Amino acid sequence: MIRRPQPPRASVVEAGDGGRLVAPAATRNADAICDLLLRVAPERGRALELASGTGQHVAAFATRLPGLDWQPSEVDAGRLTSIDAYCDPLTNVAIAVHLDASSPGWAKHHAGQDLIVVINLLHLVSMDEAACLIGEAAQALSRSGRLLIYGPFMRDGVLTSDGDQRFHAALSGSDPRIGYKNDRDILDELSAAGLIPVDPVAMPANNLAFLAEKPA
């Protein structure tokens, strides 16, 4: 992923205890995403989280979906310590690995995933990088494996709240290649990658969750 200047709201983290970083957004949305995963994720198998950030999400996922063996990953090497600190007591989480999810080639090193999860990333990368991520994820999934993408998106090209309009403007103002992606474009990319998408799921705080499955 190309390093770009981004507005402060793009990734707000605070220092916590024991090497942990705390992202307020992850604190707020972890339960809602876990509830969705409990409905759509396989009960057992291998799960990869892309862009694990602070590690709060993957620790919550692994706790509530203990039948899955989780692999956290992150492009920012400085956050690997925080991820491992959150997951230290959990036996179904591997040591976090460095992975640039928006660059080509990573799928061959992470093949056979039954679930891939990516949270709050696509608005921070270009559309080409988002398409690359989706294509690589499709290759890394096992047959009948599922991809979950969560975050803020346009609906039919429209930003549907004042807060979304301000955040998108701040993102695109820092770099015109990034910002909110259109829901229809994401559905098209999922289909182009050979996945079978379902209608996006409305989530709290005006977010969307995209779910797609690799054919059996």
Biotite code that builds the C-alpha atoms (Angstrom):
import biotite.structure as struc

atoms = struc.array([
    struc.Atom([0.000, 0.000, 0.000], chain_id="A", res_id=1, res_name="MET", atom_name="CA", element="C"),
    struc.Atom([1.357, 3.402, -0.927], chain_id="A", res_id=2, res_name="ILE", atom_name="CA", element="C"),
    struc.Atom([1.993, 5.537, 2.145], chain_id="A", res_id=3, res_name="ARG", atom_name="CA", element="C"),
    struc.Atom([-0.067, 8.716, 1.874], chain_id="A", res_id=4, res_name="ARG", atom_name="CA", element="C"),
    struc.Atom([-0.751, 11.678, 4.139], chain_id="A", res_id=5, res_name="PRO", atom_name="CA", element="C"),
    struc.Atom([-4.203, 11.309, 5.650], chain_id="A", res_id=6, res_name="GLN", atom_name="CA", element="C"),
    struc.Atom([-6.359, 13.526, 7.846], chain_id="A", res_id=7, res_name="PRO", atom_name="CA", element="C"),
    struc.Atom([-6.202, 12.859, 11.595], chain_id="A", res_id=8, res_name="PRO", atom_name="CA", element="C"),
    struc.Atom([-9.662, 11.254, 11.695], chain_id="A", res_id=9, res_name="ARG", atom_name="CA", element="C"),
    struc.Atom([-8.565, 8.529, 9.255], chain_id="A", res_id=10, res_name="ALA", atom_name="CA", element="C"),
    struc.Atom([-6.921, 6.428, 11.962], chain_id="A", res_id=11, res_name="SER", atom_name="CA", element="C"),
    struc.Atom([-7.409, 7.585, 15.533], chain_id="A", res_id=12, res_name="VAL", atom_name="CA", element="C"),
    struc.Atom([-5.512, 5.507, 18.119], chain_id="A", res_id=13, res_name="VAL", atom_name="CA", element="C"),
    struc.Atom([-4.578, 6.031, 21.729], chain_id="A", res_id=14, res_name="GLU", atom_name="CA", element="C"),
    struc.Atom([-1.918, 4.392, 23.883], chain_id="A", res_id=15, res_name="ALA", atom_name="CA", element="C"),
    struc.Atom([-3.205, 1.631, 26.146], chain_id="A", res_id=16, res_name="GLY", atom_name="CA", element="C"),
    struc.Atom([-1.659, -0.779, 28.637], chain_id="A", res_id=17, res_name="ASP", atom_name="CA", element="C"),
    struc.Atom([0.929, -3.453, 27.928], chain_id="A", res_id=18, res_name="GLY", atom_name="CA", element="C"),
    struc.Atom([1.803, -2.296, 24.434], chain_id="A", res_id=19, res_name="GLY", atom_name="CA", element="C"),
    struc.Atom([-1.817, -2.207, 23.327], chain_id="A", res_id=20, res_name="ARG", atom_name="CA", element="C"),
    struc.Atom([-3.154, 0.592, 21.147], chain_id="A", res_id=21, res_name="LEU", atom_name="CA", element="C"),
    struc.Atom([-6.802, 1.578, 21.434], chain_id="A", res_id=22, res_name="VAL", atom_name="CA", element="C"),
    struc.Atom([-8.875, 2.664, 18.449], chain_id="A", res_id=23, res_name="ALA", atom_name="CA", element="C"),
    struc.Atom([-12.184, 4.178, 19.625], chain_id="A", res_id=24, res_name="PRO", atom_name="CA", element="C"),
    struc.Atom([-13.873, 3.126, 16.380], chain_id="A", res_id=25, res_name="ALA", atom_name="CA", element="C"),
    struc.Atom([-12.885, -0.503, 16.978], chain_id="A", res_id=26, res_name="ALA", atom_name="CA", element="C"),
    struc.Atom([-14.223, -0.300, 20.516], chain_id="A", res_id=27, res_name="THR", atom_name="CA", element="C"),
    struc.Atom([-17.553, 0.930, 19.169], chain_id="A", res_id=28, res_name="ARG", atom_name="CA", element="C"),
    struc.Atom([-18.066, -1.444, 16.265], chain_id="A", res_id=29, res_name="ASN", atom_name="CA", element="C"),
    struc.Atom([-16.516, -4.744, 17.391], chain_id="A", res_id=30, res_name="ALA", atom_name="CA", element="C"),
    struc.Atom([-19.721, -6.169, 18.869], chain_id="A", res_id=31, res_name="ASP", atom_name="CA", element="C"),
    struc.Atom([-21.816, -5.382, 15.784], chain_id="A", res_id=32, res_name="ALA", atom_name="CA", element="C"),
    struc.Atom([-19.263, -6.981, 13.468], chain_id="A", res_id=33, res_name="ILE", atom_name="CA", element="C"),
    struc.Atom([-18.987, -10.020, 15.731], chain_id="A", res_id=34, res_name="CYS", atom_name="CA", element="C"),
    struc.Atom([-22.766, -10.405, 15.681], chain_id="A", res_id=35, res_name="ASP", atom_name="CA", element="C"),
    struc.Atom([-22.696, -10.403, 11.878], chain_id="A", res_id=36, res_name="LEU", atom_name="CA", element="C"),
    struc.Atom([-19.837, -12.896, 11.733], chain_id="A", res_id=37, res_name="LEU", atom_name="CA", element="C"),
    struc.Atom([-21.736, -15.252, 14.008], chain_id="A", res_id=38, res_name="LEU", atom_name="CA", element="C"),
    struc.Atom([-24.451, -15.348, 11.326], chain_id="A", res_id=39, res_name="ARG", atom_name="CA", element="C"),
    struc.Atom([-22.313, -15.631, 8.205], chain_id="A", res_id=40, res_name="VAL", atom_name="CA", element="C"),
    struc.Atom([-18.901, -17.092, 9.083], chain_id="A", res_id=41, res_name="ALA", atom_name="CA", element="C"),
    struc.Atom([-18.067, -20.799, 8.905], chain_id="A", res_id=42, res_name="PRO", atom_name="CA", element="C"),
    struc.Atom([-18.001, -22.485, 12.284], chain_id="A", res_id=43, res_name="GLU", atom_name="CA", element="C"),
    struc.Atom([-14.541, -23.946, 11.714], chain_id="A", res_id=44, res_name="ARG", atom_name="CA", element="C"),
    struc.Atom([-11.541, -23.396, 9.510], chain_id="A", res_id=45, res_name="GLY", atom_name="CA", element="C"),
    struc.Atom([-8.865, -20.815, 8.792], chain_id="A", res_id=46, res_name="ARG", atom_name="CA", element="C"),
    struc.Atom([-9.589, -17.091, 9.038], chain_id="A", res_id=47, res_name="ALA", atom_name="CA", element="C"),
    struc.Atom([-7.374, -14.218, 7.901], chain_id="A", res_id=48, res_name="LEU", atom_name="CA", element="C"),
    struc.Atom([-7.902, -10.624, 8.967], chain_id="A", res_id=49, res_name="GLU", atom_name="CA", element="C"),
    struc.Atom([-6.364, -8.048, 6.645], chain_id="A", res_id=50, res_name="LEU", atom_name="CA", element="C"),
    struc.Atom([-5.242, -4.725, 8.124], chain_id="A", res_id=51, res_name="ALA", atom_name="CA", element="C"),
    struc.Atom([-5.738, -5.815, 11.727], chain_id="A", res_id=52, res_name="SER", atom_name="CA", element="C"),
    struc.Atom([-4.828, -2.372, 13.058], chain_id="A", res_id=53, res_name="GLY", atom_name="CA", element="C"),
    struc.Atom([-4.630, -2.325, 16.833], chain_id="A", res_id=54, res_name="THR", atom_name="CA", element="C"),
    struc.Atom([-5.702, -5.970, 17.211], chain_id="A", res_id=55, res_name="GLY", atom_name="CA", element="C"),
    struc.Atom([-8.960, -5.204, 19.010], chain_id="A", res_id=56, res_name="GLN", atom_name="CA", element="C"),
    struc.Atom([-11.088, -6.687, 16.265], chain_id="A", res_id=57, res_name="HIS", atom_name="CA", element="C"),
    struc.Atom([-9.271, -9.962, 15.785], chain_id="A", res_id=58, res_name="VAL", atom_name="CA", element="C"),
    struc.Atom([-9.157, -10.543, 19.547], chain_id="A", res_id=59, res_name="ALA", atom_name="CA", element="C"),
    struc.Atom([-12.931, -10.049, 19.715], chain_id="A", res_id=60, res_name="ALA", atom_name="CA", element="C"),
    struc.Atom([-13.519, -12.254, 16.666], chain_id="A", res_id=61, res_name="PHE", atom_name="CA", element="C"),
    struc.Atom([-11.358, -15.064, 18.012], chain_id="A", res_id=62, res_name="ALA", atom_name="CA", element="C"),
    struc.Atom([-13.098, -14.939, 21.387], chain_id="A", res_id=63, res_name="THR", atom_name="CA", element="C"),
    struc.Atom([-16.606, -15.146, 19.959], chain_id="A", res_id=64, res_name="ARG", atom_name="CA", element="C"),
    struc.Atom([-15.779, -17.514, 17.072], chain_id="A", res_id=65, res_name="LEU", atom_name="CA", element="C"),
    struc.Atom([-13.440, -19.990, 18.791], chain_id="A", res_id=66, res_name="PRO", atom_name="CA", element="C"),
    struc.Atom([-13.825, -22.676, 16.107], chain_id="A", res_id=67, res_name="GLY", atom_name="CA", element="C"),
    struc.Atom([-11.803, -20.571, 13.658], chain_id="A", res_id=68, res_name="LEU", atom_name="CA", element="C"),
    struc.Atom([-8.014, -20.341, 13.660], chain_id="A", res_id=69, res_name="ASP", atom_name="CA", element="C"),
    struc.Atom([-7.217, -16.667, 13.114], chain_id="A", res_id=70, res_name="TRP", atom_name="CA", element="C"),
    struc.Atom([-4.246, -15.072, 11.373], chain_id="A", res_id=71, res_name="GLN", atom_name="CA", element="C"),
    struc.Atom([-3.985, -11.312, 11.966], chain_id="A", res_id=72, res_name="PRO", atom_name="CA", element="C"),
    struc.Atom([-1.949, -9.191, 9.560], chain_id="A", res_id=73, res_name="SER", atom_name="CA", element="C"),
    struc.Atom([-0.942, -5.564, 9.192], chain_id="A", res_id=74, res_name="GLU", atom_name="CA", element="C"),
    struc.Atom([1.133, -3.405, 6.840], chain_id="A", res_id=75, res_name="VAL", atom_name="CA", element="C"),
    struc.Atom([2.192, -1.058, 9.668], chain_id="A", res_id=76, res_name="ASP", atom_name="CA", element="C"),
    struc.Atom([4.944, -2.961, 11.468], chain_id="A", res_id=77, res_name="ALA", atom_name="CA", element="C"),
    struc.Atom([4.532, -0.662, 14.458], chain_id="A", res_id=78, res_name="GLY", atom_name="CA", element="C"),
    struc.Atom([1.118, -2.149, 15.178], chain_id="A", res_id=79, res_name="ARG", atom_name="CA", element="C"),
    struc.Atom([2.159, -5.817, 15.240], chain_id="A", res_id=80, res_name="LEU", atom_name="CA", element="C"),
    struc.Atom([3.109, -5.553, 18.923], chain_id="A", res_id=81, res_name="THR", atom_name="CA", element="C"),
    struc.Atom([-0.336, -4.217, 19.813], chain_id="A", res_id=82, res_name="SER", atom_name="CA", element="C"),
    struc.Atom([-2.072, -6.989, 17.866], chain_id="A", res_id=83, res_name="ILE", atom_name="CA", element="C"),
    struc.Atom([-0.048, -9.683, 19.625], chain_id="A", res_id=84, res_name="ASP", atom_name="CA", element="C"),
    struc.Atom([-0.658, -8.065, 23.024], chain_id="A", res_id=85, res_name="ALA", atom_name="CA", element="C"),
    struc.Atom([-4.423, -8.246, 22.550], chain_id="A", res_id=86, res_name="TYR", atom_name="CA", element="C"),
    struc.Atom([-4.283, -11.840, 21.348], chain_id="A", res_id=87, res_name="CYS", atom_name="CA", element="C"),
    struc.Atom([-1.637, -13.178, 23.761], chain_id="A", res_id=88, res_name="ASP", atom_name="CA", element="C"),
    struc.Atom([-4.038, -15.269, 25.912], chain_id="A", res_id=89, res_name="PRO", atom_name="CA", element="C"),
    struc.Atom([-5.949, -16.686, 22.925], chain_id="A", res_id=90, res_name="LEU", atom_name="CA", element="C"),
    struc.Atom([-4.921, -20.103, 21.631], chain_id="A", res_id=91, res_name="THR", atom_name="CA", element="C"),
    struc.Atom([-6.710, -19.773, 18.273], chain_id="A", res_id=92, res_name="ASN", atom_name="CA", element="C"),
    struc.Atom([-4.768, -16.707, 17.071], chain_id="A", res_id=93, res_name="VAL", atom_name="CA", element="C"),
    struc.Atom([-1.369, -16.898, 15.368], chain_id="A", res_id=94, res_name="ALA", atom_name="CA", element="C"),
    struc.Atom([1.377, -14.324, 15.740], chain_id="A", res_id=95, res_name="ILE", atom_name="CA", element="C"),
    struc.Atom([0.556, -11.274, 13.600], chain_id="A", res_id=96, res_name="ALA", atom_name="CA", element="C"),
    struc.Atom([2.364, -11.093, 10.264], chain_id="A", res_id=97, res_name="VAL", atom_name="CA", element="C"),
    struc.Atom([3.368, -8.192, 8.042], chain_id="A", res_id=98, res_name="HIS", atom_name="CA", element="C"),
    struc.Atom([1.138, -8.126, 4.953], chain_id="A", res_id=99, res_name="LEU", atom_name="CA", element="C"),
    struc.Atom([0.347, -5.377, 2.458], chain_id="A", res_id=100, res_name="ASP", atom_name="CA", element="C"),
    struc.Atom([-3.197, -6.330, 1.482], chain_id="A", res_id=101, res_name="ALA", atom_name="CA", element="C"),
    struc.Atom([-3.424, -3.804, -1.347], chain_id="A", res_id=102, res_name="SER", atom_name="CA", element="C"),
    struc.Atom([-0.358, -5.045, -3.249], chain_id="A", res_id=103, res_name="SER", atom_name="CA", element="C"),
    struc.Atom([-0.313, -8.031, -5.616], chain_id="A", res_id=104, res_name="PRO", atom_name="CA", element="C"),
    struc.Atom([1.131, -11.437, -4.777], chain_id="A", res_id=105, res_name="GLY", atom_name="CA", element="C"),
    struc.Atom([0.162, -12.068, -1.178], chain_id="A", res_id=106, res_name="TRP", atom_name="CA", element="C"),
    struc.Atom([-2.535, -14.659, -1.932], chain_id="A", res_id=107, res_name="ALA", atom_name="CA", element="C"),
    struc.Atom([-0.045, -17.399, -2.752], chain_id="A", res_id=108, res_name="LYS", atom_name="CA", element="C"),
    struc.Atom([1.401, -17.126, 0.752], chain_id="A", res_id=109, res_name="HIS", atom_name="CA", element="C"),
    struc.Atom([-2.006, -17.279, 2.461], chain_id="A", res_id=110, res_name="HIS", atom_name="CA", element="C"),
    struc.Atom([-4.000, -19.761, 0.381], chain_id="A", res_id=111, res_name="ALA", atom_name="CA", element="C"),
    struc.Atom([-6.735, -21.979, 1.782], chain_id="A", res_id=112, res_name="GLY", atom_name="CA", element="C"),
    struc.Atom([-8.620, -19.414, 3.876], chain_id="A", res_id=113, res_name="GLN", atom_name="CA", element="C"),
    struc.Atom([-12.198, -20.223, 4.837], chain_id="A", res_id=114, res_name="ASP", atom_name="CA", element="C"),
    struc.Atom([-12.855, -16.619, 5.876], chain_id="A", res_id=115, res_name="LEU", atom_name="CA", element="C"),
    struc.Atom([-11.147, -13.312, 5.105], chain_id="A", res_id=116, res_name="ILE", atom_name="CA", element="C"),
    struc.Atom([-12.167, -10.153, 6.945], chain_id="A", res_id=117, res_name="VAL", atom_name="CA", element="C"),
    struc.Atom([-11.173, -6.566, 6.193], chain_id="A", res_id=118, res_name="VAL", atom_name="CA", element="C"),
    struc.Atom([-12.439, -3.688, 8.328], chain_id="A", res_id=119, res_name="ILE", atom_name="CA", element="C"),
    struc.Atom([-12.275, 0.053, 7.579], chain_id="A", res_id=120, res_name="ASN", atom_name="CA", element="C"),
    struc.Atom([-9.594, -0.068, 4.909], chain_id="A", res_id=121, res_name="LEU", atom_name="CA", element="C"),
    struc.Atom([-11.031, 0.515, 1.445], chain_id="A", res_id=122, res_name="LEU", atom_name="CA", element="C"),
    struc.Atom([-11.688, 4.235, 1.964], chain_id="A", res_id=123, res_name="HIS", atom_name="CA", element="C"),
    struc.Atom([-7.975, 4.654, 2.782], chain_id="A", res_id=124, res_name="LEU", atom_name="CA", element="C"),
    struc.Atom([-6.677, 3.194, -0.489], chain_id="A", res_id=125, res_name="VAL", atom_name="CA", element="C"),
    struc.Atom([-7.197, 3.883, -4.181], chain_id="A", res_id=126, res_name="SER", atom_name="CA", element="C"),
    struc.Atom([-9.808, 2.051, -6.249], chain_id="A", res_id=127, res_name="MET", atom_name="CA", element="C"),
    struc.Atom([-7.028, 0.153, -8.041], chain_id="A", res_id=128, res_name="ASP", atom_name="CA", element="C"),
    struc.Atom([-5.639, -0.968, -4.686], chain_id="A", res_id=129, res_name="GLU", atom_name="CA", element="C"),
    struc.Atom([-9.109, -1.972, -3.492], chain_id="A", res_id=130, res_name="ALA", atom_name="CA", element="C"),
    struc.Atom([-9.582, -4.055, -6.647], chain_id="A", res_id=131, res_name="ALA", atom_name="CA", element="C"),
    struc.Atom([-6.189, -5.678, -6.089], chain_id="A", res_id=132, res_name="CYS", atom_name="CA", element="C"),
    struc.Atom([-7.123, -6.549, -2.507], chain_id="A", res_id=133, res_name="LEU", atom_name="CA", element="C"),
    struc.Atom([-10.394, -8.137, -3.604], chain_id="A", res_id=134, res_name="ILE", atom_name="CA", element="C"),
    struc.Atom([-8.690, -10.101, -6.372], chain_id="A", res_id=135, res_name="GLY", atom_name="CA", element="C"),
    struc.Atom([-5.984, -11.407, -4.046], chain_id="A", res_id=136, res_name="GLU", atom_name="CA", element="C"),
    struc.Atom([-8.566, -12.311, -1.392], chain_id="A", res_id=137, res_name="ALA", atom_name="CA", element="C"),
    struc.Atom([-10.552, -14.277, -3.958], chain_id="A", res_id=138, res_name="ALA", atom_name="CA", element="C"),
    struc.Atom([-7.435, -16.262, -4.835], chain_id="A", res_id=139, res_name="GLN", atom_name="CA", element="C"),
    struc.Atom([-6.605, -16.900, -1.174], chain_id="A", res_id=140, res_name="ALA", atom_name="CA", element="C"),
    struc.Atom([-10.070, -18.231, -0.307], chain_id="A", res_id=141, res_name="LEU", atom_name="CA", element="C"),
    struc.Atom([-10.792, -21.939, -0.293], chain_id="A", res_id=142, res_name="SER", atom_name="CA", element="C"),
    struc.Atom([-13.832, -23.236, -2.157], chain_id="A", res_id=143, res_name="ARG", atom_name="CA", element="C"),
    struc.Atom([-16.976, -21.960, -0.400], chain_id="A", res_id=144, res_name="SER", atom_name="CA", element="C"),
    struc.Atom([-14.766, -19.544, 1.547], chain_id="A", res_id=145, res_name="GLY", atom_name="CA", element="C"),
    struc.Atom([-16.223, -16.149, 2.393], chain_id="A", res_id=146, res_name="ARG", atom_name="CA", element="C"),
    struc.Atom([-14.973, -12.571, 2.245], chain_id="A", res_id=147, res_name="LEU", atom_name="CA", element="C"),
    struc.Atom([-16.363, -9.872, 4.541], chain_id="A", res_id=148, res_name="LEU", atom_name="CA", element="C"),
    struc.Atom([-15.604, -6.197, 3.849], chain_id="A", res_id=149, res_name="ILE", atom_name="CA", element="C"),
    struc.Atom([-16.823, -3.588, 6.337], chain_id="A", res_id=150, res_name="TYR", atom_name="CA", element="C"),
    struc.Atom([-16.607, 0.184, 6.302], chain_id="A", res_id=151, res_name="GLY", atom_name="CA", element="C"),
    struc.Atom([-18.108, 3.460, 5.063], chain_id="A", res_id=152, res_name="PRO", atom_name="CA", element="C"),
    struc.Atom([-19.293, 3.545, 1.444], chain_id="A", res_id=153, res_name="PHE", atom_name="CA", element="C"),
    struc.Atom([-21.329, 5.613, -0.968], chain_id="A", res_id=154, res_name="MET", atom_name="CA", element="C"),
    struc.Atom([-24.798, 4.339, -1.857], chain_id="A", res_id=155, res_name="ARG", atom_name="CA", element="C"),
    struc.Atom([-25.382, 4.533, -5.613], chain_id="A", res_id=156, res_name="ASP", atom_name="CA", element="C"),
    struc.Atom([-22.718, 7.236, -5.780], chain_id="A", res_id=157, res_name="GLY", atom_name="CA", element="C"),
    struc.Atom([-24.259, 9.324, -2.999], chain_id="A", res_id=158, res_name="VAL", atom_name="CA", element="C"),
    struc.Atom([-22.795, 10.228, 0.396], chain_id="A", res_id=159, res_name="LEU", atom_name="CA", element="C"),
    struc.Atom([-25.806, 9.814, 2.635], chain_id="A", res_id=160, res_name="THR", atom_name="CA", element="C"),
    struc.Atom([-24.868, 11.798, 5.762], chain_id="A", res_id=161, res_name="SER", atom_name="CA", element="C"),
    struc.Atom([-23.188, 15.085, 6.614], chain_id="A", res_id=162, res_name="ASP", atom_name="CA", element="C"),
    struc.Atom([-20.501, 13.221, 8.549], chain_id="A", res_id=163, res_name="GLY", atom_name="CA", element="C"),
    struc.Atom([-19.734, 11.008, 5.549], chain_id="A", res_id=164, res_name="ASP", atom_name="CA", element="C"),
    struc.Atom([-19.527, 14.040, 3.286], chain_id="A", res_id=165, res_name="GLN", atom_name="CA", element="C"),
    struc.Atom([-17.038, 15.747, 5.609], chain_id="A", res_id=166, res_name="ARG", atom_name="CA", element="C"),
    struc.Atom([-14.902, 12.635, 6.075], chain_id="A", res_id=167, res_name="PHE", atom_name="CA", element="C"),
    struc.Atom([-14.815, 11.825, 2.350], chain_id="A", res_id=168, res_name="HIS", atom_name="CA", element="C"),
    struc.Atom([-13.873, 15.436, 1.574], chain_id="A", res_id=169, res_name="ALA", atom_name="CA", element="C"),
    struc.Atom([-11.047, 15.301, 4.118], chain_id="A", res_id=170, res_name="ALA", atom_name="CA", element="C"),
    struc.Atom([-9.749, 12.032, 2.683], chain_id="A", res_id=171, res_name="LEU", atom_name="CA", element="C"),
    struc.Atom([-9.921, 13.061, -0.968], chain_id="A", res_id=172, res_name="SER", atom_name="CA", element="C"),
    struc.Atom([-8.496, 16.456, -0.063], chain_id="A", res_id=173, res_name="GLY", atom_name="CA", element="C"),
    struc.Atom([-5.389, 14.763, 1.322], chain_id="A", res_id=174, res_name="SER", atom_name="CA", element="C"),
    struc.Atom([-5.151, 12.518, -1.759], chain_id="A", res_id=175, res_name="ASP", atom_name="CA", element="C"),
    struc.Atom([-7.677, 12.511, -4.619], chain_id="A", res_id=176, res_name="PRO", atom_name="CA", element="C"),
    struc.Atom([-7.114, 8.780, -5.167], chain_id="A", res_id=177, res_name="ARG", atom_name="CA", element="C"),
    struc.Atom([-8.608, 7.774, -1.817], chain_id="A", res_id=178, res_name="ILE", atom_name="CA", element="C"),
    struc.Atom([-11.994, 8.261, -0.148], chain_id="A", res_id=179, res_name="GLY", atom_name="CA", element="C"),
    struc.Atom([-15.321, 6.477, -0.021], chain_id="A", res_id=180, res_name="TYR", atom_name="CA", element="C"),
    struc.Atom([-15.915, 3.833, -2.679], chain_id="A", res_id=181, res_name="LYS", atom_name="CA", element="C"),
    struc.Atom([-19.287, 3.332, -4.335], chain_id="A", res_id=182, res_name="ASN", atom_name="CA", element="C"),
    struc.Atom([-21.218, 0.253, -3.232], chain_id="A", res_id=183, res_name="ASP", atom_name="CA", element="C"),
    struc.Atom([-21.983, -0.793, -6.812], chain_id="A", res_id=184, res_name="ARG", atom_name="CA", element="C"),
    struc.Atom([-18.316, -0.614, -7.768], chain_id="A", res_id=185, res_name="ASP", atom_name="CA", element="C"),
    struc.Atom([-17.409, -2.933, -4.904], chain_id="A", res_id=186, res_name="ILE", atom_name="CA", element="C"),
    struc.Atom([-20.111, -5.410, -5.944], chain_id="A", res_id=187, res_name="LEU", atom_name="CA", element="C"),
    struc.Atom([-18.756, -5.301, -9.497], chain_id="A", res_id=188, res_name="ASP", atom_name="CA", element="C"),
    struc.Atom([-15.212, -5.970, -8.285], chain_id="A", res_id=189, res_name="GLU", atom_name="CA", element="C"),
    struc.Atom([-16.376, -8.917, -6.176], chain_id="A", res_id=190, res_name="LEU", atom_name="CA", element="C"),
    struc.Atom([-18.109, -10.437, -9.182], chain_id="A", res_id=191, res_name="SER", atom_name="CA", element="C"),
    struc.Atom([-15.135, -9.725, -11.449], chain_id="A", res_id=192, res_name="ALA", atom_name="CA", element="C"),
    struc.Atom([-12.912, -11.619, -9.001], chain_id="A", res_id=193, res_name="ALA", atom_name="CA", element="C"),
    struc.Atom([-15.112, -14.695, -9.405], chain_id="A", res_id=194, res_name="GLY", atom_name="CA", element="C"),
    struc.Atom([-16.939, -14.338, -6.092], chain_id="A", res_id=195, res_name="LEU", atom_name="CA", element="C"),
    struc.Atom([-20.684, -14.484, -5.514], chain_id="A", res_id=196, res_name="ILE", atom_name="CA", element="C"),
    struc.Atom([-21.750, -11.349, -3.615], chain_id="A", res_id=197, res_name="PRO", atom_name="CA", element="C"),
    struc.Atom([-24.958, -10.830, -1.697], chain_id="A", res_id=198, res_name="VAL", atom_name="CA", element="C"),
    struc.Atom([-26.667, -7.509, -1.037], chain_id="A", res_id=199, res_name="ASP", atom_name="CA", element="C"),
    struc.Atom([-24.672, -5.320, 1.375], chain_id="A", res_id=200, res_name="PRO", atom_name="CA", element="C"),
    struc.Atom([-25.781, -5.384, 5.001], chain_id="A", res_id=201, res_name="VAL", atom_name="CA", element="C"),
    struc.Atom([-26.545, -2.053, 6.679], chain_id="A", res_id=202, res_name="ALA", atom_name="CA", element="C"),
    struc.Atom([-24.485, -1.662, 9.845], chain_id="A", res_id=203, res_name="MET", atom_name="CA", element="C"),
    struc.Atom([-24.479, 0.879, 12.697], chain_id="A", res_id=204, res_name="PRO", atom_name="CA", element="C"),
    struc.Atom([-23.023, 4.369, 12.173], chain_id="A", res_id=205, res_name="ALA", atom_name="CA", element="C"),
    struc.Atom([-24.018, 4.325, 8.493], chain_id="A", res_id=206, res_name="ASN", atom_name="CA", element="C"),
    struc.Atom([-21.490, 1.624, 7.556], chain_id="A", res_id=207, res_name="ASN", atom_name="CA", element="C"),
    struc.Atom([-21.967, -1.286, 5.155], chain_id="A", res_id=208, res_name="LEU", atom_name="CA", element="C"),
    struc.Atom([-20.816, -4.893, 5.209], chain_id="A", res_id=209, res_name="ALA", atom_name="CA", element="C"),
    struc.Atom([-20.202, -6.731, 1.944], chain_id="A", res_id=210, res_name="PHE", atom_name="CA", element="C"),
    struc.Atom([-20.256, -10.513, 1.956], chain_id="A", res_id=211, res_name="LEU", atom_name="CA", element="C"),
    struc.Atom([-19.161, -12.671, -0.966], chain_id="A", res_id=212, res_name="ALA", atom_name="CA", element="C"),
    struc.Atom([-18.543, -16.393, -1.346], chain_id="A", res_id=213, res_name="GLU", atom_name="CA", element="C"),
    struc.Atom([-16.152, -18.344, -3.563], chain_id="A", res_id=214, res_name="LYS", atom_name="CA", element="C"),
    struc.Atom([-17.995, -20.967, -5.624], chain_id="A", res_id=215, res_name="PRO", atom_name="CA", element="C"),
    struc.Atom([-17.750, -24.524, -4.341], chain_id="A", res_id=216, res_name="ALA", atom_name="CA", element="C"),
])
